[in-house]
Amino acid sequence: MSIDLKQFSALQKASKDSFFEQKKLLKQVMLGKTVLCSVCRQPLKLYTPEQNEPTGVRCVKGCTDISLDFV
Ligand SMILES: [Zn+2]
């Protein structure tokens, strides 16, 4: 099996971009701003360790699901 290096770097760039997008999104939600899911247009909700839920930012439908690590 061979890996197409061009494809590989494109993939890396895409995941890097989405990483920054997620960070930006998380920051806004944490600041208490209303951020809508890009898929279902429902407001995203922040889940913290105090709630008995996996921590992260999710929409009701689950199309946006960003996990957070509260260390
Ligand atoms: Zn959604």
PDB file of the backbone (N, CA, C, O) and the ligand in Angstrom, with CONECT records:
HET     ZN  A 101       1
ATOM      1  N   MET A   1       0.857  -1.205   0.000  1.00  0.00           N
ATOM      2  CA  MET A   1       0.000   0.000   0.000  1.00  0.00           C
ATOM      3  C   MET A   1       0.879   1.236   0.000  1.00  0.00           C
ATOM      4  O   MET A   1       1.813   1.343   0.795  1.00  0.00           O
ATOM      5  N   SER A   2       0.587   2.147  -0.872  1.00  0.00           N
ATOM      6  CA  SER A   2       1.361   3.383  -0.889  1.00  0.00           C
ATOM      7  C   SER A   2       0.496   4.571  -0.482  1.00  0.00           C
ATOM      8  O   SER A   2      -0.707   4.611  -0.742  1.00  0.00           O
ATOM      9  N   ILE A   3       1.127   5.507   0.148  1.00  0.00           N
ATOM     10  CA  ILE A   3       0.398   6.690   0.600  1.00  0.00           C
ATOM     11  C   ILE A   3       0.718   7.858  -0.326  1.00  0.00           C
ATOM     12  O   ILE A   3       1.879   8.178  -0.583  1.00  0.00           O
ATOM     13  N   ASP A   4      -0.316   8.464  -0.803  1.00  0.00           N
ATOM     14  CA  ASP A   4      -0.138   9.641  -1.632  1.00  0.00           C
ATOM     15  C   ASP A   4       0.189  10.816  -0.709  1.00  0.00           C
ATOM     16  O   ASP A   4      -0.652  11.281   0.060  1.00  0.00           O
ATOM     17  N   LEU A   5       1.416  11.270  -0.807  1.00  0.00           N
ATOM     18  CA  LEU A   5       1.860  12.316   0.114  1.00  0.00           C
ATOM     19  C   LEU A   5       1.084  13.618  -0.014  1.00  0.00           C
ATOM     20  O   LEU A   5       0.864  14.329   0.967  1.00  0.00           O
ATOM     21  N   LYS A   6       0.679  13.912  -1.232  1.00  0.00           N
ATOM     22  CA  LYS A   6      -0.091  15.145  -1.432  1.00  0.00           C
ATOM     23  C   LYS A   6      -1.436  15.062  -0.720  1.00  0.00           C
ATOM     24  O   LYS A   6      -1.883  16.005  -0.067  1.00  0.00           O
ATOM     25  N   GLN A   7      -2.056  13.911  -0.871  1.00  0.00           N
ATOM     26  CA  GLN A   7      -3.336  13.678  -0.200  1.00  0.00           C
ATOM     27  C   GLN A   7      -3.160  13.731   1.316  1.00  0.00           C
ATOM     28  O   GLN A   7      -3.981  14.287   2.044  1.00  0.00           O
ATOM     29  N   PHE A   8      -2.071  13.137   1.755  1.00  0.00           N
ATOM     30  CA  PHE A   8      -1.804  13.073   3.183  1.00  0.00           C
ATOM     31  C   PHE A   8      -1.647  14.473   3.775  1.00  0.00           C
ATOM     32  O   PHE A   8      -2.208  14.762   4.832  1.00  0.00           O
ATOM     33  N   SER A   9      -0.904  15.330   3.114  1.00  0.00           N
ATOM     34  CA  SER A   9      -0.707  16.677   3.658  1.00  0.00           C
ATOM     35  C   SER A   9      -1.978  17.508   3.576  1.00  0.00           C
ATOM     36  O   SER A   9      -2.212  18.381   4.413  1.00  0.00           O
ATOM     37  N   ALA A  10      -2.798  17.236   2.567  1.00  0.00           N
ATOM     38  CA  ALA A  10      -4.082  17.936   2.461  1.00  0.00           C
ATOM     39  C   ALA A  10      -4.979  17.543   3.628  1.00  0.00           C
ATOM     40  O   ALA A  10      -5.698  18.364   4.198  1.00  0.00           O
ATOM     41  N   LEU A  11      -4.912  16.282   3.953  1.00  0.00           N
ATOM     42  CA  LEU A  11      -5.690  15.756   5.069  1.00  0.00           C
ATOM     43  C   LEU A  11      -5.217  16.378   6.382  1.00  0.00           C
ATOM     44  O   LEU A  11      -6.024  16.770   7.224  1.00  0.00           O
ATOM     45  N   GLN A  12      -3.917  16.460   6.539  1.00  0.00           N
ATOM     46  CA  GLN A  12      -3.349  17.063   7.739  1.00  0.00           C
ATOM     47  C   GLN A  12      -3.771  18.513   7.878  1.00  0.00           C
ATOM     48  O   GLN A  12      -4.113  18.976   8.966  1.00  0.00           O
ATOM     49  N   LYS A  13      -3.742  19.221   6.759  1.00  0.00           N
ATOM     50  CA  LYS A  13      -4.108  20.631   6.797  1.00  0.00           C
ATOM     51  C   LYS A  13      -5.573  20.788   7.182  1.00  0.00           C
ATOM     52  O   LYS A  13      -5.923  21.667   7.969  1.00  0.00           O
ATOM     53  N   ALA A  14      -6.419  19.941   6.632  1.00  0.00           N
ATOM     54  CA  ALA A  14      -7.849  20.008   6.923  1.00  0.00           C
ATOM     55  C   ALA A  14      -8.111  19.769   8.407  1.00  0.00           C
ATOM     56  O   ALA A  14      -8.921  20.466   9.018  1.00  0.00           O
ATOM     57  N   SER A  15      -7.430  18.789   8.980  1.00  0.00           N
ATOM     58  CA  SER A  15      -7.677  18.505  10.390  1.00  0.00           C
ATOM     59  C   SER A  15      -7.103  19.614  11.271  1.00  0.00           C
ATOM     60  O   SER A  15      -7.620  19.891  12.353  1.00  0.00           O
ATOM     61  N   LYS A  16      -6.042  20.234  10.800  1.00  0.00           N
ATOM     62  CA  LYS A  16      -5.469  21.349  11.551  1.00  0.00           C
ATOM     63  C   LYS A  16      -6.423  22.542  11.536  1.00  0.00           C
ATOM     64  O   LYS A  16      -6.627  23.208  12.551  1.00  0.00           O
ATOM     65  N   ASP A  17      -6.999  22.793  10.367  1.00  0.00           N
ATOM     66  CA  ASP A  17      -7.966  23.883  10.232  1.00  0.00           C
ATOM     67  C   ASP A  17      -9.182  23.651  11.119  1.00  0.00           C
ATOM     68  O   ASP A  17      -9.659  24.569  11.786  1.00  0.00           O
ATOM     69  N   SER A  18      -9.677  22.421  11.119  1.00  0.00           N
ATOM     70  CA  SER A  18     -10.864  22.145  11.921  1.00  0.00           C
ATOM     71  C   SER A  18     -10.526  22.210  13.410  1.00  0.00           C
ATOM     72  O   SER A  18     -11.382  22.524  14.236  1.00  0.00           O
ATOM     73  N   PHE A  19      -9.280  21.911  13.742  1.00  0.00           N
ATOM     74  CA  PHE A  19      -8.854  22.026  15.129  1.00  0.00           C
ATOM     75  C   PHE A  19      -8.954  23.477  15.592  1.00  0.00           C
ATOM     76  O   PHE A  19      -9.448  23.756  16.684  1.00  0.00           O
ATOM     77  N   PHE A  20      -8.488  24.385  14.763  1.00  0.00           N
ATOM     78  CA  PHE A  20      -8.567  25.803  15.114  1.00  0.00           C
ATOM     79  C   PHE A  20     -10.012  26.296  15.130  1.00  0.00           C
ATOM     80  O   PHE A  20     -10.389  27.124  15.959  1.00  0.00           O
ATOM     81  N   GLU A  21     -10.804  25.778  14.210  1.00  0.00           N
ATOM     82  CA  GLU A  21     -12.226  26.120  14.179  1.00  0.00           C
ATOM     83  C   GLU A  21     -12.898  25.691  15.473  1.00  0.00           C
ATOM     84  O   GLU A  21     -13.685  26.436  16.058  1.00  0.00           O
ATOM     85  N   GLN A  22     -12.578  24.483  15.909  1.00  0.00           N
ATOM     86  CA  GLN A  22     -13.163  23.952  17.142  1.00  0.00           C
ATOM     87  C   GLN A  22     -12.732  24.761  18.349  1.00  0.00           C
ATOM     88  O   GLN A  22     -13.531  25.024  19.248  1.00  0.00           O
ATOM     89  N   LYS A  23     -11.457  25.157  18.368  1.00  0.00           N
ATOM     90  CA  LYS A  23     -10.947  25.952  19.486  1.00  0.00           C
ATOM     91  C   LYS A  23     -11.660  27.293  19.575  1.00  0.00           C
ATOM     92  O   LYS A  23     -12.018  27.759  20.657  1.00  0.00           O
ATOM     93  N   LYS A  24     -11.856  27.895  18.418  1.00  0.00           N
ATOM     94  CA  LYS A  24     -12.538  29.186  18.342  1.00  0.00           C
ATOM     95  C   LYS A  24     -13.976  29.046  18.832  1.00  0.00           C
ATOM     96  O   LYS A  24     -14.480  29.872  19.594  1.00  0.00           O
ATOM     97  N   LEU A  25     -14.609  27.991  18.377  1.00  0.00           N
ATOM     98  CA  LEU A  25     -15.988  27.701  18.747  1.00  0.00           C
ATOM     99  C   LEU A  25     -16.123  27.458  20.254  1.00  0.00           C
ATOM    100  O   LEU A  25     -17.028  27.979  20.906  1.00  0.00           O
ATOM    101  N   LEU A  26     -15.209  26.662  20.783  1.00  0.00           N
ATOM    102  CA  LEU A  26     -15.224  26.364  22.220  1.00  0.00           C
ATOM    103  C   LEU A  26     -15.105  27.627  23.054  1.00  0.00           C
ATOM    104  O   LEU A  26     -15.806  27.810  24.049  1.00  0.00           O
ATOM    105  N   LYS A  27     -14.205  28.486  22.622  1.00  0.00           N
ATOM    106  CA  LYS A  27     -13.960  29.728  23.337  1.00  0.00           C
ATOM    107  C   LYS A  27     -15.234  30.571  23.407  1.00  0.00           C
ATOM    108  O   LYS A  27     -15.564  31.135  24.450  1.00  0.00           O
ATOM    109  N   GLN A  28     -15.934  30.646  22.292  1.00  0.00           N
ATOM    110  CA  GLN A  28     -17.170  31.430  22.241  1.00  0.00           C
ATOM    111  C   GLN A  28     -18.247  30.839  23.140  1.00  0.00           C
ATOM    112  O   GLN A  28     -18.948  31.566  23.844  1.00  0.00           O
ATOM    113  N   VAL A  29     -18.374  29.517  23.114  1.00  0.00           N
ATOM    114  CA  VAL A  29     -19.379  28.864  23.958  1.00  0.00           C
ATOM    115  C   VAL A  29     -19.031  29.084  25.422  1.00  0.00           C
ATOM    116  O   VAL A  29     -19.912  29.342  26.242  1.00  0.00           O
ATOM    117  N   MET A  30     -17.751  28.983  25.749  1.00  0.00           N
ATOM    118  CA  MET A  30     -17.314  29.152  27.129  1.00  0.00           C
ATOM    119  C   MET A  30     -17.509  30.589  27.621  1.00  0.00           C
ATOM    120  O   MET A  30     -17.673  30.830  28.817  1.00  0.00           O
ATOM    121  N   LEU A  31     -17.489  31.515  26.701  1.00  0.00           N
ATOM    122  CA  LEU A  31     -17.730  32.915  27.058  1.00  0.00           C
ATOM    123  C   LEU A  31     -19.217  33.196  27.219  1.00  0.00           C
ATOM    124  O   LEU A  31     -19.623  34.311  27.545  1.00  0.00           O
ATOM    125  N   GLY A  32     -20.018  32.166  26.984  1.00  0.00           N
ATOM    126  CA  GLY A  32     -21.454  32.302  27.158  1.00  0.00           C
ATOM    127  C   GLY A  32     -22.174  32.803  25.924  1.00  0.00           C
ATOM    128  O   GLY A  32     -23.340  33.194  25.982  1.00  0.00           O
ATOM    129  N   LYS A  33     -21.464  32.787  24.801  1.00  0.00           N
ATOM    130  CA  LYS A  33     -22.104  33.227  23.568  1.00  0.00           C
ATOM    131  C   LYS A  33     -22.896  32.097  22.952  1.00  0.00           C
ATOM    132  O   LYS A  33     -22.565  30.923  23.116  1.00  0.00           O
ATOM    133  N   THR A  34     -23.930  32.462  22.252  1.00  0.00           N
ATOM    134  CA  THR A  34     -24.742  31.454  21.584  1.00  0.00           C
ATOM    135  C   THR A  34     -24.105  31.117  20.245  1.00  0.00           C
ATOM    136  O   THR A  34     -23.982  31.965  19.361  1.00  0.00           O
ATOM    137  N   VAL A  35     -23.709  29.872  20.122  1.00  0.00           N
ATOM    138  CA  VAL A  35     -23.121  29.411  18.877  1.00  0.00           C
ATOM    139  C   VAL A  35     -24.021  28.309  18.333  1.00  0.00           C
ATOM    140  O   VAL A  35     -24.385  27.373  19.045  1.00  0.00           O
ATOM    141  N   LEU A  36     -24.368  28.437  17.072  1.00  0.00           N
ATOM    142  CA  LEU A  36     -25.255  27.443  16.475  1.00  0.00           C
ATOM    143  C   LEU A  36     -24.462  26.344  15.785  1.00  0.00           C
ATOM    144  O   LEU A  36     -23.397  26.578  15.214  1.00  0.00           O
ATOM    145  N   CYS A  37     -25.007  25.157  15.856  1.00  0.00           N
ATOM    146  CA  CYS A  37     -24.406  24.021  15.165  1.00  0.00           C
ATOM    147  C   CYS A  37     -24.431  24.307  13.669  1.00  0.00           C
ATOM    148  O   CYS A  37     -25.442  24.766  13.137  1.00  0.00           O
ATOM    149  N   SER A  38     -23.332  24.037  12.999  1.00  0.00           N
ATOM    150  CA  SER A  38     -23.263  24.334  11.568  1.00  0.00           C
ATOM    151  C   SER A  38     -24.129  23.383  10.751  1.00  0.00           C
ATOM    152  O   SER A  38     -24.427  23.656   9.588  1.00  0.00           O
ATOM    153  N   VAL A  39     -24.527  22.289  11.341  1.00  0.00           N
ATOM    154  CA  VAL A  39     -25.337  21.305  10.621  1.00  0.00           C
ATOM    155  C   VAL A  39     -26.836  21.494  10.874  1.00  0.00           C
ATOM    156  O   VAL A  39     -27.607  21.687   9.934  1.00  0.00           O
ATOM    157  N   CYS A  40     -27.242  21.439  12.142  1.00  0.00           N
ATOM    158  CA  CYS A  40     -28.684  21.472  12.445  1.00  0.00           C
ATOM    159  C   CYS A  40     -29.172  22.843  12.920  1.00  0.00           C
ATOM    160  O   CYS A  40     -30.370  23.050  13.116  1.00  0.00           O
ATOM    161  N   ARG A  41     -28.234  23.775  13.102  1.00  0.00           N
ATOM    162  CA  ARG A  41     -28.606  25.142  13.501  1.00  0.00           C
ATOM    163  C   ARG A  41     -29.249  25.224  14.884  1.00  0.00           C
ATOM    164  O   ARG A  41     -30.006  26.152  15.171  1.00  0.00           O
ATOM    165  N   GLN A  42     -28.947  24.264  15.722  1.00  0.00           N
ATOM    166  CA  GLN A  42     -29.412  24.303  17.100  1.00  0.00           C
ATOM    167  C   GLN A  42     -28.274  24.883  17.946  1.00  0.00           C
ATOM    168  O   GLN A  42     -27.101  24.693  17.624  1.00  0.00           O
ATOM    169  N   PRO A  43     -28.624  25.595  19.037  1.00  0.00           N
ATOM    170  CA  PRO A  43     -27.555  26.152  19.859  1.00  0.00           C
ATOM    171  C   PRO A  43     -26.705  25.060  20.514  1.00  0.00           C
ATOM    172  O   PRO A  43     -27.216  24.034  20.964  1.00  0.00           O
ATOM    173  N   LEU A  44     -25.421  25.305  20.554  1.00  0.00           N
ATOM    174  CA  LEU A  44     -24.512  24.342  21.164  1.00  0.00           C
ATOM    175  C   LEU A  44     -24.515  24.516  22.680  1.00  0.00           C
ATOM    176  O   LEU A  44     -24.643  25.627  23.194  1.00  0.00           O
ATOM    177  N   LYS A  45     -24.374  23.419  23.365  1.00  0.00           N
ATOM    178  CA  LYS A  45     -24.414  23.437  24.815  1.00  0.00           C
ATOM    179  C   LYS A  45     -23.078  22.959  25.374  1.00  0.00           C
ATOM    180  O   LYS A  45     -22.457  22.026  24.866  1.00  0.00           O
ATOM    181  N   LEU A  46     -22.664  23.639  26.438  1.00  0.00           N
ATOM    182  CA  LEU A  46     -21.406  23.274  27.080  1.00  0.00           C
ATOM    183  C   LEU A  46     -21.673  22.325  28.242  1.00  0.00           C
ATOM    184  O   LEU A  46     -22.498  22.605  29.112  1.00  0.00           O
ATOM    185  N   TYR A  47     -20.979  21.222  28.246  1.00  0.00           N
ATOM    186  CA  TYR A  47     -21.102  20.257  29.330  1.00  0.00           C
ATOM    187  C   TYR A  47     -19.836  20.287  30.176  1.00  0.00           C
ATOM    188  O   TYR A  47     -18.728  20.110  29.669  1.00  0.00           O
ATOM    189  N   THR A  48     -20.014  20.507  31.438  1.00  0.00           N
ATOM    190  CA  THR A  48     -18.878  20.602  32.356  1.00  0.00           C
ATOM    191  C   THR A  48     -18.830  19.373  33.266  1.00  0.00           C
ATOM    192  O   THR A  48     -19.807  18.629  33.353  1.00  0.00           O
ATOM    193  N   PRO A  49     -17.710  19.157  33.937  1.00  0.00           N
ATOM    194  CA  PRO A  49     -17.596  17.960  34.799  1.00  0.00           C
ATOM    195  C   PRO A  49     -18.631  17.902  35.916  1.00  0.00           C
ATOM    196  O   PRO A  49     -18.934  16.818  36.415  1.00  0.00           O
ATOM    197  N   GLU A  50     -19.178  19.042  36.316  1.00  0.00           N
ATOM    198  CA  GLU A  50     -20.182  19.053  37.387  1.00  0.00           C
ATOM    199  C   GLU A  50     -21.467  18.337  36.955  1.00  0.00           C
ATOM    200  O   GLU A  50     -22.198  17.783  37.776  1.00  0.00           O
ATOM    201  N   GLN A  51     -21.714  18.366  35.662  1.00  0.00           N
ATOM    202  CA  GLN A  51     -22.878  17.668  35.148  1.00  0.00           C
ATOM    203  C   GLN A  51     -22.462  16.219  34.919  1.00  0.00           C
ATOM    204  O   GLN A  51     -21.306  15.942  34.599  1.00  0.00           O
ATOM    205  N   ASN A  52     -23.370  15.332  35.078  1.00  0.00           N
ATOM    206  CA  ASN A  52     -23.017  13.921  34.883  1.00  0.00           C
ATOM    207  C   ASN A  52     -23.083  13.546  33.408  1.00  0.00           C
ATOM    208  O   ASN A  52     -23.852  12.678  32.994  1.00  0.00           O
ATOM    209  N   GLU A  53     -22.261  14.220  32.646  1.00  0.00           N
ATOM    210  CA  GLU A  53     -22.232  14.019  31.200  1.00  0.00           C
ATOM    211  C   GLU A  53     -20.772  14.055  30.782  1.00  0.00           C
ATOM    212  O   GLU A  53     -19.940  14.658  31.460  1.00  0.00           O
ATOM    213  N   PRO A  54     -20.462  13.412  29.669  1.00  0.00           N
ATOM    214  CA  PRO A  54     -19.099  13.579  29.166  1.00  0.00           C
ATOM    215  C   PRO A  54     -18.864  15.050  28.845  1.00  0.00           C
ATOM    216  O   PRO A  54     -19.718  15.691  28.233  1.00  0.00           O
ATOM    217  N   THR A  55     -17.729  15.588  29.245  1.00  0.00           N
ATOM    218  CA  THR A  55     -17.479  17.006  29.040  1.00  0.00           C
ATOM    219  C   THR A  55     -17.269  17.325  27.569  1.00  0.00           C
ATOM    220  O   THR A  55     -16.685  16.550  26.812  1.00  0.00           O
ATOM    221  N   GLY A  56     -17.762  18.485  27.199  1.00  0.00           N
ATOM    222  CA  GLY A  56     -17.582  18.903  25.825  1.00  0.00           C
ATOM    223  C   GLY A  56     -18.661  19.849  25.379  1.00  0.00           C
ATOM    224  O   GLY A  56     -19.485  20.309  26.170  1.00  0.00           O
ATOM    225  N   VAL A  57     -18.642  20.130  24.099  1.00  0.00           N
ATOM    226  CA  VAL A  57     -19.650  21.002  23.520  1.00  0.00           C
ATOM    227  C   VAL A  57     -20.424  20.184  22.495  1.00  0.00           C
ATOM    228  O   VAL A  57     -19.857  19.621  21.559  1.00  0.00           O
ATOM    229  N   ARG A  58     -21.722  20.136  22.698  1.00  0.00           N
ATOM    230  CA  ARG A  58     -22.534  19.339  21.792  1.00  0.00           C
ATOM    231  C   ARG A  58     -23.846  20.042  21.471  1.00  0.00           C
ATOM    232  O   ARG A  58     -24.313  20.891  22.229  1.00  0.00           O
ATOM    233  N   CYS A  59     -24.428  19.677  20.342  1.00  0.00           N
ATOM    234  CA  CYS A  59     -25.773  20.142  20.022  1.00  0.00           C
ATOM    235  C   CYS A  59     -26.724  19.017  20.383  1.00  0.00           C
ATOM    236  O   CYS A  59     -26.291  17.895  20.646  1.00  0.00           O
ATOM    237  N   VAL A  60     -28.012  19.306  20.397  1.00  0.00           N
ATOM    238  CA  VAL A  60     -28.988  18.300  20.812  1.00  0.00           C
ATOM    239  C   VAL A  60     -28.959  17.059  19.925  1.00  0.00           C
ATOM    240  O   VAL A  60     -29.150  15.940  20.399  1.00  0.00           O
ATOM    241  N   LYS A  61     -28.716  17.272  18.633  1.00  0.00           N
ATOM    242  CA  LYS A  61     -28.751  16.147  17.716  1.00  0.00           C
ATOM    243  C   LYS A  61     -27.438  15.361  17.670  1.00  0.00           C
ATOM    244  O   LYS A  61     -27.395  14.217  17.220  1.00  0.00           O
ATOM    245  N   GLY A  62     -26.383  16.000  18.143  1.00  0.00           N
ATOM    246  CA  GLY A  62     -25.102  15.304  18.201  1.00  0.00           C
ATOM    247  C   GLY A  62     -24.260  15.394  16.940  1.00  0.00           C
ATOM    248  O   GLY A  62     -23.250  14.700  16.824  1.00  0.00           O
ATOM    249  N   CYS A  63     -24.654  16.234  15.997  1.00  0.00           N
ATOM    250  CA  CYS A  63     -23.821  16.371  14.799  1.00  0.00           C
ATOM    251  C   CYS A  63     -22.542  17.141  15.145  1.00  0.00           C
ATOM    252  O   CYS A  63     -21.486  16.910  14.555  1.00  0.00           O
ATOM    253  N   THR A  64     -22.656  18.055  16.108  1.00  0.00           N
ATOM    254  CA  THR A  64     -21.451  18.695  16.621  1.00  0.00           C
ATOM    255  C   THR A  64     -21.154  18.061  17.974  1.00  0.00           C
ATOM    256  O   THR A  64     -21.984  18.089  18.883  1.00  0.00           O
ATOM    257  N   ASP A  65     -19.992  17.506  18.090  1.00  0.00           N
ATOM    258  CA  ASP A  65     -19.620  16.832  19.330  1.00  0.00           C
ATOM    259  C   ASP A  65     -18.114  17.013  19.542  1.00  0.00           C
ATOM    260  O   ASP A  65     -17.290  16.269  19.011  1.00  0.00           O
ATOM    261  N   ILE A  66     -17.797  18.021  20.331  1.00  0.00           N
ATOM    262  CA  ILE A  66     -16.390  18.298  20.600  1.00  0.00           C
ATOM    263  C   ILE A  66     -16.116  17.943  22.051  1.00  0.00           C
ATOM    264  O   ILE A  66     -16.709  18.511  22.969  1.00  0.00           O
ATOM    265  N   SER A  67     -15.233  17.023  22.239  1.00  0.00           N
ATOM    266  CA  SER A  67     -14.943  16.642  23.625  1.00  0.00           C
ATOM    267  C   SER A  67     -13.879  17.562  24.207  1.00  0.00           C
ATOM    268  O   SER A  67     -12.991  18.055  23.512  1.00  0.00           O
ATOM    269  N   LEU A  68     -14.007  17.766  25.488  1.00  0.00           N
ATOM    270  CA  LEU A  68     -13.110  18.655  26.192  1.00  0.00           C
ATOM    271  C   LEU A  68     -12.382  17.893  27.264  1.00  0.00           C
ATOM    272  O   LEU A  68     -12.936  16.975  27.868  1.00  0.00           O
ATOM    273  N   ASP A  69     -11.172  18.259  27.500  1.00  0.00           N
ATOM    274  CA  ASP A  69     -10.448  17.649  28.600  1.00  0.00           C
ATOM    275  C   ASP A  69     -10.260  18.664  29.702  1.00  0.00           C
ATOM    276  O   ASP A  69      -9.446  19.581  29.596  1.00  0.00           O
ATOM    277  N   PHE A  70     -11.022  18.486  30.755  1.00  0.00           N
ATOM    278  CA  PHE A  70     -10.833  19.341  31.926  1.00  0.00           C
ATOM    279  C   PHE A  70      -9.822  18.638  32.807  1.00  0.00           C
ATOM    280  O   PHE A  70     -10.139  17.640  33.454  1.00  0.00           O
ATOM    281  N   VAL A  71      -8.630  19.147  32.834  1.00  0.00           N
ATOM    282  CA  VAL A  71      -7.592  18.486  33.633  1.00  0.00           C
ATOM    283  C   VAL A  71      -7.480  19.179  34.993  1.00  0.00           C
ATOM    284  O   VAL A  71      -6.664  18.780  35.824  1.00  0.00           O
TER     285      VAL A  71
HETATM  286 ZN    ZN A 101     -26.229  19.780  15.269  1.00  0.00          ZN2+
END
